[in-house]
């Protein structure tokens, strides 16, 4: 159950970079009567994206709290036995939480996807 919750959190975090902005751009395009609309559709897209991101981030936070209650742990790093640690592991550092791992993972996946799209599928604007 906790793994499914973590996967759902990752999908919601990915939607922050993909589904939310694209959905609001589509809504704004449906509200525009011409190719050169007034400020109204742009404002709706801007405030819609911001509001949706805040709601999705709040839901991800609630899901993180549920994950903490289910597992009793907030870290996602593996436990290392003392004899397997290097000297650098003796430094005090905070373990990575699931919420941090999900957000970082979504940013990395979104960035890699953008680079792949840009260099393989986007086509050149110069080739007319």
Secondary structure, DSSP 8 states (H G I E B T S, - for coil): -HHHHHHHHHHHHHHHHTHHHHHHHHHHHHH-SSSS--HHHHHHHHHHHHHHHHHHHHHHHHHHHHHHHHHS--B-S----GGG--GGGGS-----BHHHHHHHHHHHHHHHHHHHIIIIIS--GGG-
